[in-house]
Amino acid sequence: MVCALSVIDFQSVVVDGLLPPAWRQRITSRLAEALPRFNRSGLTPATVTTGSIGPMARVLGAAMLPLEARFSPDTDLLVRATTARSNEPAALAASPAP
């Protein structure tokens, strides 16, 4: 999760999906406890929360991606605008289709 936070600006990590609610809560608690032990200097602070959608979470999240890529006024919404090397494009994956 920390590796993903270093590439994409997440304000919140939501644990949801097909898992039973008790398991989701347990995973959420353990992630929240483990997160402060990592060096996250320079990263956007993120919280860990338990989702409430359940089995449809993956489907709804996947359905949102093409809509965001095509219609979002902020193409850097999901990907950081800057990289360590300034000569590389930062948001290729988030660029809307032509």
Number of C-alpha atoms within 10 A of each C-alpha: 8 13 8 9 17 15 15 18 18 18 12 13 17 15 21 23 18 13 13 11 16 9 13 20 17 13 18 21 14 11 17 16 11 10 15 9 8 8 9 15 8 7 14 14 12 16 14 18 18 18 16 14 12 16 13 12 17 13 10 11 10 10 11 10 12 14 11 16 19 14 11 13 10 12 19 19 16 17 17 16 13 13 12 7 8 8 7 10 11 18 18 11 13 20 14 17 9 4
